[in-house]
Amino acid sequence: MVRAEALLVGDPARGPLFVVLSPLPPFAFGARMPSWSTVSRALTAMALLPSLAIAAPKSESAKASPVTSRPSKQYTIEQFMETTSVYGASFSPDEKRVLFTSNATGVDNAFSVPVAGGKPTQLTRSTTDANIAVSYFPQDARILVTRDQGGNELTHLYVRTPDGKEQDLTPGDKHRATFHGWSHDRSAFYVLSNEREGRFMDLYRYDTKVYTRTLLYENDGGYDVGAVSPDEKWLSMDKRRTTSDSDVHLYRFATKELKHVTPHEAAASWKTATFDPASSALYMLTNDGSEFTRVVRYVLASGKVEEVEKADWDVTFTSFSRSGAWRVTGINEHGRTVIRVHDVKTGKLLALPRFPEGTITDVVFARSEKRMAFYLEGDRSPSNLYVYDFGTRKAARLTDTLSPAVDAKDLVESEVVRFKSFDGLEIPGILFRPQQATADNKLPALVWAQGGPGDQTYRGYNGFIQYLVNHGNVVLGVNNRGSSGYGKTYFAADDQKHGREPLRDCVEAKKYLASLPYVDGSRIGIIGASFGGYAVLSALAFHPDAFDVGVDVFGPSDLVSLLKDIPPHREAARAALYKEVGNPETQEEMLRAVSPLFHAKNIRKPLLVIQGANDPRVRKSQSDAIVEAVQKNQGTVEYIVLPDAGHGFGSKKNEAETSTRIRAFLDRYLKKSQAMN
């Protein structure tokens, strides 16, 4: 799985060739946005049993400095933008190289790097559309790559040969196709495509040699296609009723029989995790009968459901290495995932080195199980690609992504905080405090509204937040009710309440910020991307005196049209989203009541709106309408349209321009200053 993201974010690429340890957020309108990725995707962290320490550069392993009034050096956006975003990993068949994606050229492209270390080799050379590295072929140096056109999310799957020739394996101009993993015998790979019917993603099997394909499952039921068993006899499929209530079905290829294997009375979440390598059991994640998600397995021979693993937080994933020697589990502990590595034969946890403190994402086991690749990320250091050798117990860092112009000591560590909301409910958040913030030097602040609905603010490196903090802004990422990661009761607490209770949590976050001795309570704004942008618009429309400014990035203003315009390839999620937010056919009055567009006359505070011209999730008409309405009422509004972007920036150029404009806006209306850099 090169990119493990949820509804309206991305599709998992499953397969036993590699194991990726990344949680799936339960629901999201947000997209992968370079350097703002924590807005919209889940970040994972690994806490491993202590052993041998891995050496790391000072900028990566430095401990958090105590907050002082030291004059932290301030950096320009150009200096911050020299930082590189890297993600995804796949070992070459001989395990001498690792394939990954990097935006070092300004746009995402595929690169490979020697496992022993050395300069990465650029494999694709796009200067416009992002090229996402998927995987090496199991037996040779061919690679798979995906890309769309200008952010329209109609991704296609391409094969690239070592001589640089490319072939579109999923040709056409009106459909979407995504990689879905390798067959266990490596003779084929799976692809999801909605070319037959725009609303449904069908499952195909492609031959690795000549690319002939076979339709394995015609998905007229609107399922989320899960995993193919290693013996290719079974297919798991998830069915959402609501964002909190879902089931798993099993399809038997030989008999074409579809069986519901997770019957339950009370609302509960059931979803596919993986099959075991022996194809004897389907592992699933569920919170049926419990507050937090745990691991269970469905034994194929008997139909018995057995308990496997649980924790005091949500288990976000579990998966096996290729032979089944190891099973790995991720547990989301307040925006950072603790990893358990199980020795399946002995039932004991595997003792691995204590890596430098931070987040570990995209863990990939090599086919031989002798080494693994992963990304290490801290609050003050962006992700870097590592390879760990189990035999030598040594790890090598293969990338150096932090801008050479930026000293990590000038950046800040996040802090987990909690505060009481209007009704006494405790709300968690992630706080970033500038080093120069003191009671004698009170600074302006921003509430960072998370996306979704139902995503989470995570810990880890966020270059844009660090940029804002570096220039004297306190930032609080609020995990309002409805956020994932804090149990099913908390997650369901926002159902049919958007624009009301969850929004009031954001208002209470503002009050919490104002209570901090180093925050100037008269200068607090709100910023958010995707559904967080909706929160921004709602805050200004429904609580017009709460915040001093608002920054809406890719956010919807009209829930009625938003819900009617769900992209066809997301049809499987429509019913669940209607039950989470509202049904535009039967609840239009309610949705209009909580849509900022229809209350724009109340927006009196300065507003900045940012929109991708090609956004298929939140259409440009959403932003056009709110900007026009605010202008009509003589409000202060600035509007940025990115002509070559979708639901995300798409390039460093767009990200830099947007970041500069946001900071200029905040300086003008929040700091009451013309300072810019």
C-alpha positions as CSV (number, residue, x, y, z in Angstrom):
1,M,0.0,0.0,0.0
2,V,1.8,3.1,-1.2
3,R,-0.8,5.4,0.2
4,A,-3.2,4.3,2.8
5,E,-6.1,6.8,2.9
6,A,-9.8,6.7,3.2
7,L,-13.0,7.7,1.4
8,L,-12.3,10.5,-1.0
9,V,-8.6,10.3,-0.3
10,G,-7.1,7.3,-1.9
11,D,-7.3,3.6,-2.4
12,P,-5.2,1.0,-0.6
13,A,-2.9,-1.1,-2.8
14,R,-3.0,-4.5,-1.1
15,G,-0.7,-7.4,-1.7
16,P,1.6,-9.8,0.1
17,L,4.7,-8.6,-1.7
18,F,4.9,-5.8,0.9
19,V,3.1,-4.8,4.0
20,V,2.3,-1.2,4.7
21,L,1.4,-0.1,8.2
22,S,-0.8,2.9,7.8
23,P,-4.2,3.4,9.4
24,L,-7.2,4.3,7.3
25,P,-9.1,7.3,8.5
26,P,-12.8,6.4,8.6
27,F,-14.1,9.1,6.4
28,A,-12.6,12.1,4.7
29,F,-13.2,14.7,2.0
30,G,-9.5,15.7,2.4
31,A,-6.8,14.8,-0.1
32,R,-3.1,14.3,0.2
33,M,-1.7,17.8,0.2
34,P,2.1,18.0,0.1
35,S,3.5,19.3,3.4
36,W,0.0,19.8,4.7
37,S,-0.5,16.1,4.7
38,T,-1.4,16.0,8.4
39,V,-4.6,17.9,7.5
40,S,-6.0,15.0,5.6
41,R,-4.2,11.7,6.1
42,A,-3.4,9.5,9.1
43,L,0.1,9.5,10.3
44,T,1.5,6.5,12.1
45,A,4.1,6.2,14.8
46,M,6.0,3.2,16.0
47,A,6.9,2.6,19.7
48,L,9.1,-0.5,19.8
49,L,10.7,-2.5,22.5
50,P,14.1,-1.0,23.5
51,S,17.3,-2.5,22.2
52,L,20.0,-1.1,20.0
53,A,19.7,2.6,19.2
54,I,19.9,3.8,15.6
55,A,22.2,6.8,15.1
56,A,20.5,9.8,13.6
57,P,21.6,13.3,12.5
58,K,21.3,16.0,15.2
59,S,18.4,17.7,13.4
60,E,16.4,14.5,13.6
61,S,17.2,13.1,17.1
62,A,17.4,16.4,19.0
63,K,15.2,16.6,22.0
64,A,12.6,19.2,22.3
65,S,14.0,22.5,23.6
66,P,12.2,24.1,26.6
67,V,10.0,26.9,25.6
68,T,12.0,30.2,26.1
69,S,11.9,33.7,24.8
70,R,15.0,33.0,22.7
71,P,14.7,34.8,19.3
72,S,14.0,31.8,17.1
73,K,15.4,32.5,13.6
74,Q,12.6,33.1,11.1
75,Y,12.7,31.5,7.7
76,T,11.1,32.5,4.4
77,I,8.6,30.2,2.7
78,E,11.2,29.6,0.0
79,Q,13.5,28.2,2.7
80,F,10.7,26.0,4.1
81,M,9.8,24.8,0.6
82,E,13.3,23.4,0.1
83,T,12.1,20.6,2.3
84,T,11.2,17.5,0.3
85,S,8.2,15.3,0.7
86,V,8.8,11.5,0.3
87,Y,6.5,8.6,0.8
88,G,5.8,5.0,-0.4
89,A,8.3,2.2,-0.6
90,S,8.8,-1.0,-2.6
91,F,11.9,-3.2,-2.7
92,S,13.3,-4.2,-6.1
93,P,13.2,-8.0,-6.7
94,D,16.9,-8.3,-5.7
95,E,16.2,-6.1,-2.7
96,K,19.1,-3.8,-3.6
97,R,17.0,-0.7,-4.3
98,V,13.9,0.9,-2.9
99,L,11.2,2.7,-5.1
100,F,9.6,5.8,-3.6
101,T,7.8,9.0,-4.5
102,S,9.5,12.5,-4.0
103,N,8.6,16.0,-4.9
104,A,12.2,17.1,-5.0
105,T,11.6,18.4,-8.5
106,G,8.6,20.5,-7.5
107,V,6.1,17.8,-8.6
108,D,5.7,14.3,-7.3
109,N,7.9,11.8,-9.3
110,A,9.1,8.2,-8.9
111,F,12.6,7.7,-7.6
112,S,14.7,4.8,-6.6
113,V,17.7,4.6,-4.2
114,P,20.2,1.9,-3.3
115,V,19.6,0.1,-0.1
116,A,23.2,0.6,0.8
117,G,22.8,4.4,0.4
118,G,23.6,6.8,-2.3
119,K,22.1,9.4,-4.6
120,P,18.5,8.7,-5.6
121,T,17.8,8.1,-9.3
122,Q,14.8,9.9,-10.8
123,L,12.6,7.6,-12.9
124,T,9.8,9.8,-14.1
125,R,10.2,13.4,-15.1
126,S,6.8,15.0,-15.0
127,T,6.7,18.8,-14.6
128,T,3.0,19.0,-14.3
129,D,1.0,16.0,-13.1
130,A,2.0,14.1,-10.0
131,N,3.5,10.6,-10.8
132,I,3.1,8.4,-7.8
133,A,5.4,5.4,-7.5
134,V,3.4,2.2,-6.7
135,S,5.7,-0.8,-6.9
136,Y,8.5,-2.7,-8.5
137,F,7.4,-5.8,-10.4
138,P,8.2,-9.0,-8.4
139,Q,10.6,-10.4,-11.0
140,D,12.2,-7.5,-12.8
141,A,12.9,-3.8,-12.9
142,R,9.6,-2.7,-14.4
143,I,7.6,-0.4,-12.1
144,L,4.0,0.7,-11.7
145,V,3.1,4.4,-11.5
146,T,-0.2,6.2,-11.1
147,R,-1.2,9.7,-12.1
148,D,-4.2,11.9,-12.9
149,Q,-4.6,15.1,-14.9
150,G,-4.4,18.4,-13.0
151,G,-5.8,17.0,-9.8
152,N,-9.0,15.6,-11.3
153,E,-8.5,12.3,-9.5
154,L,-9.2,10.2,-12.6
155,T,-6.0,8.2,-11.9
156,H,-4.6,5.7,-14.4
157,L,-2.1,2.9,-13.8
158,Y,1.0,2.9,-15.9
159,V,3.8,0.4,-16.4
160,R,7.3,1.9,-16.9
161,T,10.1,-0.3,-18.3
162,P,13.8,0.2,-17.4
163,D,14.4,2.0,-20.8
164,G,11.8,4.7,-19.8
165,K,8.9,3.6,-22.0
166,E,5.5,3.8,-20.5
167,Q,2.2,2.1,-21.2
168,D,-1.2,3.1,-19.8
169,L,-2.7,-0.1,-18.6
170,T,-6.1,1.5,-18.0
171,P,-6.7,3.8,-21.0
172,G,-9.7,6.0,-21.3
173,D,-10.6,9.6,-20.3
174,K,-13.7,9.3,-18.1
175,H,-12.8,6.6,-15.5
176,R,-10.6,6.1,-12.5
177,A,-8.3,3.1,-11.9
178,T,-6.1,2.2,-9.0
179,F,-3.6,-0.6,-8.1
180,H,-5.0,-3.1,-5.6
181,G,-2.1,-5.5,-4.9
182,W,-0.1,-8.5,-6.2
183,S,-1.3,-12.0,-6.4
184,H,0.5,-14.3,-4.0
185,D,2.3,-16.3,-6.7
186,R,3.4,-13.0,-8.4
187,S,1.9,-13.9,-11.7
188,A,-0.6,-11.1,-11.6
189,F,-1.7,-7.9,-10.0
190,Y,-5.2,-6.5,-9.2
191,V,-6.7,-3.3,-10.3
192,L,-9.9,-1.4,-9.4
193,S,-11.7,0.5,-12.1
194,N,-15.0,2.2,-12.7
195,E,-14.8,2.1,-16.5
196,R,-17.8,-0.2,-16.8
197,E,-20.1,1.8,-14.5
198,G,-19.0,5.2,-13.1
199,R,-20.5,4.5,-9.7
200,F,-18.8,1.2,-8.9
201,M,-15.2,0.1,-8.7
202,D,-14.9,-3.4,-10.3
203,L,-11.9,-5.7,-9.6
204,Y,-9.7,-6.9,-12.4
205,R,-6.7,-9.3,-12.5
206,Y,-3.8,-8.4,-14.8
207,D,-1.2,-10.8,-16.1
208,T,2.3,-9.5,-15.3
209,K,3.8,-10.6,-18.6
210,V,1.4,-9.4,-21.3
211,Y,-1.1,-7.4,-19.2
212,T,-4.1,-9.4,-20.4
213,R,-6.9,-8.9,-17.8
214,T,-9.8,-10.8,-16.3
215,L,-12.8,-9.3,-14.6
216,L,-12.9,-11.0,-11.2
217,Y,-15.8,-9.2,-9.6
218,E,-18.5,-6.9,-11.0
219,N,-19.2,-4.6,-8.1
220,D,-22.9,-3.6,-8.7
221,G,-23.5,-3.8,-5.0
222,G,-21.4,-0.7,-4.3
223,Y,-19.0,-2.5,-1.9
224,D,-15.6,-1.2,-0.8
225,V,-13.5,-4.0,-2.3
226,G,-11.3,-5.5,0.4
227,A,-8.7,-8.2,0.1
228,V,-8.1,-11.2,-2.2
229,S,-7.1,-14.3,-0.4
230,P,-3.6,-15.6,-1.2
231,D,-5.1,-18.8,-2.7
232,E,-7.4,-16.5,-4.9
233,K,-10.5,-18.4,-3.7
234,W,-12.0,-15.6,-1.6
235,L,-12.7,-11.9,-1.8
236,S,-13.6,-9.8,1.2
237,M,-15.9,-6.7,0.7
238,D,-16.9,-4.0,3.1
239,K,-20.4,-2.4,3.1
240,R,-21.0,0.9,4.8
241,R,-24.4,1.7,6.2
242,T,-23.2,4.8,8.1
243,T,-19.7,6.0,9.0
244,S,-20.1,4.2,12.4
245,D,-21.9,1.1,11.1
246,S,-20.5,-1.3,8.5
247,D,-20.2,-5.0,7.6
248,V,-17.9,-7.4,5.9
249,H,-19.0,-9.9,3.2
250,L,-17.1,-12.8,1.7
251,Y,-17.4,-13.7,-1.9
252,R,-16.3,-17.2,-3.1
253,F,-15.0,-17.1,-6.7
254,A,-15.8,-20.7,-7.5
255,T,-19.4,-20.6,-6.6
256,K,-20.1,-16.9,-6.9
257,E,-21.6,-17.0,-3.5
258,L,-21.7,-13.9,-1.4
259,K,-22.0,-14.3,2.4
260,H,-22.5,-11.8,5.1
261,V,-20.1,-12.8,7.9
262,T,-20.5,-10.0,10.4
263,P,-24.2,-9.9,11.5
264,H,-24.8,-7.7,14.5
265,E,-27.7,-5.9,16.1
266,A,-26.3,-2.7,17.5
267,A,-24.4,-0.2,15.4
268,A,-20.8,-1.3,15.0
269,S,-17.9,-1.0,12.6
270,W,-16.6,-4.1,10.8
271,K,-13.9,-3.8,8.1
272,T,-11.4,-5.9,6.4
273,A,-7.8,-6.1,7.7
274,T,-6.2,-8.9,5.7
275,F,-6.2,-12.7,5.0
276,D,-3.5,-14.7,6.7
277,P,-0.9,-16.1,4.2
278,A,-2.4,-19.6,4.5
279,S,-5.8,-18.4,3.4
280,S,-7.3,-20.0,6.5
281,A,-8.8,-16.9,8.1
282,L,-9.9,-13.4,7.3
283,Y,-8.7,-10.9,9.9
284,M,-11.0,-8.0,10.6
285,L,-11.2,-4.8,12.7
286,T,-14.3,-4.2,14.7
287,N,-15.7,-2.3,17.7
288,D,-18.8,-4.5,18.0
289,G,-19.4,-4.8,21.7
290,S,-16.6,-2.5,22.7
291,E,-15.7,1.2,22.6
292,F,-12.5,0.8,20.7
293,T,-11.6,-1.2,17.6
294,R,-9.9,-4.6,18.1
295,V,-8.7,-7.4,15.9
296,V,-10.7,-10.6,15.3
297,R,-10.5,-13.4,12.7
298,Y,-13.1,-15.3,10.8
299,V,-12.1,-18.9,10.4
300,L,-13.0,-19.8,6.8
301,A,-13.5,-23.6,7.5
302,S,-15.8,-23.2,10.5
303,G,-17.2,-19.7,10.2
304,K,-16.2,-19.1,13.8
305,V,-15.1,-15.6,14.8
306,E,-12.2,-15.5,17.3
307,E,-10.8,-12.7,19.3
308,V,-7.1,-11.9,18.4
309,E,-5.9,-8.6,19.9
310,K,-7.2,-5.5,21.7
311,A,-5.9,-2.3,23.3
312,D,-7.2,0.7,25.3
313,W,-7.2,2.7,22.0
314,D,-8.4,1.9,18.5
315,V,-6.4,-0.7,16.6
316,T,-6.1,0.8,13.2
317,F,-4.6,-2.0,11.2
318,T,-3.1,-5.5,11.3
319,S,-1.2,-7.3,8.6
320,F,1.2,-10.2,7.9
321,S,4.7,-10.4,6.4
322,R,4.7,-12.5,3.2
323,S,5.3,-15.9,4.8
324,G,3.3,-15.2,7.9
325,A,6.3,-15.2,10.3
326,W,5.3,-11.7,11.6
327,R,2.1,-10.0,12.2
328,V,2.1,-6.3,12.8
329,T,-0.6,-4.2,14.5
330,G,-1.0,-0.4,14.8
331,I,-2.7,1.3,17.7
332,N,-3.7,4.9,17.5
333,E,-2.7,6.6,20.8
334,H,-3.7,10.2,20.5
335,G,-2.7,10.9,17.0
336,R,0.4,8.6,17.0
337,T,0.3,4.9,16.4
338,V,2.1,2.4,18.6
339,I,3.2,-0.7,16.7
340,R,3.2,-4.2,18.0
341,V,5.3,-6.8,16.0
342,H,4.3,-10.3,16.8
343,D,6.3,-13.5,16.3
344,V,3.4,-15.6,15.0
345,K,5.1,-18.9,15.8
346,T,6.0,-18.1,19.4
347,G,3.2,-15.6,20.1
348,K,5.7,-13.2,21.5
349,L,6.4,-9.6,20.6
350,L,9.5,-9.0,18.5
351,A,12.2,-6.8,20.1
352,L,13.3,-4.2,17.6
353,P,15.6,-1.2,18.1
354,R,14.5,1.9,19.7
355,F,14.3,4.3,16.8
356,P,14.6,8.1,17.2
357,E,11.4,9.5,18.7
358,G,8.7,10.3,16.2
359,T,6.3,8.9,13.7
360,I,7.0,5.9,11.5
361,T,4.9,5.4,8.4
362,D,4.8,3.2,5.3
363,V,6.5,0.2,6.8
364,V,7.3,-2.3,4.1
365,F,8.8,-5.8,4.6
366,A,11.0,-7.1,1.8
367,R,9.8,-10.4,0.3
368,S,12.7,-12.2,2.0
369,E,11.7,-10.7,5.4
370,K,15.4,-9.9,6.0
371,R,14.9,-6.2,5.9
372,M,12.2,-3.5,6.1
373,A,11.8,0.0,4.8
374,F,10.0,2.7,6.7
375,Y,9.7,6.5,7.1
376,L,10.7,8.2,10.3
377,E,9.1,11.6,11.0
378,G,9.2,13.9,14.0
379,D,7.4,17.2,14.8
380,R,10.5,19.0,13.8
381,S,11.8,16.7,11.1
382,P,10.0,15.6,7.9
383,S,9.7,12.0,6.8
384,N,13.0,10.3,5.8
385,L,13.3,6.9,4.2
386,Y,15.2,4.2,6.2
387,V,16.0,0.6,5.6
388,Y,16.5,-1.7,8.6
389,D,18.5,-5.0,8.2
390,F,17.2,-7.7,10.7
391,G,20.4,-9.6,10.4
392,T,22.9,-6.8,11.2
393,R,20.4,-4.9,13.4
394,K,21.4,-1.7,11.6
395,A,19.4,0.9,9.9
396,A,20.5,3.3,7.1
397,R,18.8,6.6,6.3
398,L,18.4,6.9,2.5
399,T,17.0,10.4,2.2
400,D,17.7,13.9,3.7
401,T,14.5,15.9,3.4
402,L,14.7,18.8,5.8
403,S,15.6,22.1,4.0
404,P,19.3,22.7,4.5
405,A,18.5,26.3,5.3
406,V,16.3,25.4,8.3
407,D,17.7,24.5,11.7
408,A,15.4,22.0,13.5
409,K,16.2,23.8,16.7
410,D,14.2,26.8,15.5
411,L,11.1,24.5,15.0
412,V,8.8,23.4,17.8
413,E,7.5,20.1,19.3
414,S,3.7,19.6,19.6
415,E,2.0,19.2,22.9
416,V,-1.1,17.0,23.6
417,V,-3.8,19.1,25.4
418,R,-7.4,18.7,26.5
419,F,-10.0,21.3,27.3
420,K,-13.7,21.2,28.3
421,S,-16.3,22.2,25.7
422,F,-19.6,24.0,26.3
423,D,-21.4,20.9,27.7
424,G,-18.5,19.5,29.7
425,L,-17.2,17.1,27.1
426,E,-13.4,16.8,27.1
427,I,-11.9,17.8,23.7
428,P,-8.4,16.7,22.8
429,G,-6.0,18.8,20.7
430,I,-2.5,19.2,19.4
431,L,-0.8,22.5,20.4
432,F,2.1,24.2,18.7
433,R,3.7,27.0,20.8
434,P,6.3,29.4,19.3
435,Q,9.5,29.5,21.3
436,Q,9.2,33.2,21.7
437,A,5.7,33.1,23.2
438,T,5.6,34.3,26.8
439,A,3.3,36.1,29.2
440,D,5.4,39.2,28.3
441,N,5.2,38.5,24.6
442,K,1.7,37.4,23.9
443,L,1.1,36.2,20.3
444,P,-1.9,35.7,18.0
445,A,-3.3,32.2,17.6
446,L,-5.1,30.0,15.2
447,V,-7.6,27.2,15.7
448,W,-6.7,24.5,13.2
449,A,-10.0,22.7,12.2
450,Q,-9.5,19.1,11.1
451,G,-10.9,17.6,8.0
452,G,-13.2,14.7,7.4
453,P,-15.8,14.6,8.6
454,G,-14.4,12.1,11.0
455,D,-10.7,12.6,10.5
456,Q,-8.2,13.6,13.2
457,T,-5.4,16.1,13.9
458,Y,-2.2,14.0,14.1
459,R,1.2,14.5,15.5
460,G,4.1,14.7,13.1
461,Y,5.9,17.2,10.8
462,N,3.7,19.8,9.1
463,G,5.8,22.3,7.3
464,F,3.0,24.9,7.0
465,I,2.2,24.8,10.7
466,Q,5.9,25.2,11.5
467,Y,6.0,28.1,9.1
468,L,3.1,29.8,10.8
469,V,4.6,29.1,14.3
470,N,8.0,30.2,13.2
471,H,6.5,33.6,12.3
472,G,4.8,34.0,15.7
473,N,1.4,32.2,15.6
474,V,0.3,29.8,18.2
475,V,-1.6,26.9,16.5
476,L,-4.1,24.5,18.1
477,G,-5.2,21.5,16.1
478,V,-8.6,20.6,17.6
479,N,-10.0,17.1,17.5
480,N,-13.7,18.1,18.0
481,R,-16.4,15.5,18.7
482,G,-16.7,13.3,15.7
483,S,-13.0,12.8,15.3
484,S,-11.6,9.4,14.9
485,G,-9.2,7.8,17.4
486,Y,-11.1,8.4,20.6
487,G,-13.7,5.6,20.6
488,K,-16.9,5.0,18.8
489,T,-19.1,7.1,21.1
490,Y,-16.9,10.1,20.5
491,F,-16.7,9.4,16.8
492,A,-20.5,9.2,16.4
493,A,-21.1,12.3,18.5
494,D,-21.2,14.6,15.4
495,D,-23.7,12.6,13.3
496,Q,-26.3,14.9,11.8
497,K,-24.9,17.7,14.0
498,H,-22.4,19.4,11.7
499,G,-22.4,23.1,12.0
500,R,-23.7,22.9,15.5
501,E,-22.0,20.9,18.4
502,P,-18.7,20.1,16.6
503,L,-18.5,23.7,15.6
504,R,-19.0,24.8,19.2
505,D,-16.1,22.7,20.1
506,C,-14.0,24.8,17.8
507,V,-15.3,28.0,19.5
508,E,-14.4,26.5,22.9
509,A,-10.9,25.8,21.5
510,K,-10.7,29.5,20.9
511,K,-11.6,30.2,24.5
512,Y,-9.0,27.7,25.6
513,L,-6.4,29.5,23.5
514,A,-7.4,32.8,25.0
515,S,-6.9,31.4,28.5
516,L,-3.2,30.6,27.8
517,P,-0.9,33.2,29.3
518,Y,1.1,33.6,26.2
519,V,-1.8,34.1,23.8
520,D,-3.4,37.4,22.9
521,G,-7.0,36.6,23.2
522,S,-8.0,39.5,21.0
523,R,-6.2,38.0,18.0
524,I,-7.4,34.5,17.3
525,G,-8.4,33.1,13.9
526,I,-9.6,29.8,12.5
527,I,-8.1,27.9,9.6
528,G,-9.0,24.6,8.0
529,A,-8.8,22.5,4.8
530,S,-11.4,20.4,3.1
531,F,-14.2,19.7,5.7
532,G,-12.1,21.9,8.1
533,G,-12.7,24.7,5.6
534,Y,-16.4,24.1,6.1
535,A,-15.8,24.6,9.8
536,V,-14.1,27.9,9.1
537,L,-17.0,29.2,7.0
538,S,-19.5,27.9,9.5
539,A,-17.6,29.6,12.4
540,L,-17.7,33.0,10.6
541,A,-21.3,32.6,9.6
542,F,-22.8,31.1,12.8
543,H,-20.5,32.5,15.4
544,P,-19.6,35.8,13.7
545,D,-17.9,37.3,16.8
546,A,-15.9,34.3,17.9
547,F,-12.9,34.6,15.6
548,D,-11.0,37.6,14.1
549,V,-10.2,36.0,10.7
550,G,-10.9,32.8,8.8
551,V,-8.9,30.9,6.2
552,D,-10.9,28.3,4.2
553,V,-8.8,25.9,2.0
554,F,-10.8,23.7,-0.4
555,G,-13.8,23.8,1.9
556,P,-17.5,23.4,1.0
557,S,-20.0,26.2,1.6
558,D,-23.2,24.5,0.5
559,L,-23.8,21.0,1.9
560,V,-26.8,20.4,-0.2
561,S,-25.0,20.6,-3.5
562,L,-21.9,19.0,-2.0
563,L,-23.8,15.9,-1.2
564,K,-25.6,15.8,-4.5
565,D,-22.3,16.2,-6.4
566,I,-20.4,13.2,-4.8
567,P,-18.0,11.9,-7.5
568,P,-19.4,8.8,-9.2
569,H,-16.5,6.6,-8.1
570,R,-17.3,7.3,-4.5
571,E,-20.8,6.0,-4.8
572,A,-20.2,3.2,-2.3
573,A,-19.9,5.9,0.4
574,R,-23.0,7.9,-0.6
575,A,-25.5,6.3,1.8
576,A,-23.0,6.4,4.7
577,L,-22.3,10.1,4.1
578,Y,-26.0,10.9,3.9
579,K,-26.5,9.4,7.3
580,E,-23.4,11.1,8.7
581,V,-24.1,14.6,7.4
582,G,-27.7,14.6,6.0
583,N,-29.7,13.5,3.0
584,P,-30.1,16.3,0.5
585,E,-33.2,14.7,-0.9
586,T,-35.1,14.5,2.4
587,Q,-33.2,16.9,4.7
588,E,-32.6,19.8,2.5
589,E,-34.0,22.3,5.0
590,M,-31.7,21.1,7.7
591,L,-28.7,21.1,5.5
592,R,-29.4,24.6,4.3
593,A,-29.7,25.7,7.9
594,V,-26.1,24.6,8.5
595,S,-24.6,25.6,5.2
596,P,-22.6,28.9,5.5
597,L,-23.6,30.0,2.0
598,F,-27.1,30.7,3.0
599,H,-26.0,32.7,6.0
600,A,-23.2,34.6,4.4
601,K,-24.7,37.9,5.4
602,N,-23.4,37.1,8.9
603,I,-19.8,36.9,7.8
604,R,-18.2,40.1,9.0
605,K,-14.7,39.1,9.7
606,P,-12.0,39.0,7.0
607,L,-12.1,35.7,5.0
608,L,-9.5,34.1,2.7
609,V,-10.8,31.4,0.4
610,I,-8.5,29.0,-1.5
611,Q,-9.8,26.7,-4.2
612,G,-8.4,24.2,-6.8
613,A,-9.9,24.8,-10.2
614,N,-10.1,21.0,-10.9
615,D,-11.4,19.9,-7.5
616,P,-13.8,17.0,-8.1
617,R,-14.8,16.7,-4.4
618,V,-15.5,20.3,-3.5
619,R,-16.3,22.0,-6.8
620,K,-15.1,25.5,-7.6
621,S,-18.7,26.6,-7.7
622,Q,-18.8,26.1,-3.9
623,S,-16.1,28.7,-3.3
624,D,-17.3,31.0,-6.1
625,A,-20.7,31.2,-4.4
626,I,-19.5,32.0,-0.9
627,V,-17.0,34.6,-2.2
628,E,-19.7,36.3,-4.3
629,A,-22.1,36.2,-1.3
630,V,-19.6,37.8,1.1
631,Q,-18.7,40.5,-1.5
632,K,-22.4,41.2,-2.1
633,N,-22.7,42.0,1.6
634,Q,-19.7,44.2,1.6
635,G,-17.6,41.8,3.6
636,T,-13.8,41.5,3.4
637,V,-12.9,38.4,1.3
638,E,-9.8,37.4,-0.7
639,Y,-10.0,34.6,-3.2
640,I,-7.2,32.4,-4.6
641,V,-7.9,29.9,-7.4
642,L,-5.2,27.4,-8.3
643,P,-5.7,26.7,-12.0
644,D,-3.8,23.4,-12.1
645,A,-4.9,21.9,-8.8
646,G,-7.6,19.7,-7.5
647,H,-8.4,18.9,-3.9
648,G,-4.8,19.6,-3.0
649,F,-2.0,21.8,-4.1
650,G,-0.4,19.5,-6.7
651,S,2.9,21.2,-6.7
652,K,5.5,23.0,-4.6
653,K,4.8,26.1,-6.6
654,N,1.1,26.1,-5.7
655,E,1.9,25.3,-2.1
656,A,4.5,28.1,-1.8
657,E,2.1,30.7,-3.3
658,T,-0.7,29.6,-1.1
659,S,1.4,29.6,2.1
660,T,2.7,33.1,1.3
661,R,-0.8,34.5,0.6
662,I,-2.1,33.0,3.8
663,R,0.6,34.4,5.9
664,A,0.2,37.8,4.3
665,F,-3.5,37.7,5.0
666,L,-2.9,36.8,8.6
667,D,-0.3,39.5,9.0
668,R,-2.7,42.0,7.5
669,Y,-5.8,41.2,9.5
670,L,-4.7,39.2,12.5
671,K,-1.3,40.7,13.4
672,K,-2.4,44.1,12.1
673,S,1.0,44.2,10.3
674,Q,2.3,44.4,6.8
675,A,5.3,42.2,7.6
676,M,5.8,39.6,4.9
677,N,8.5,37.2,3.8
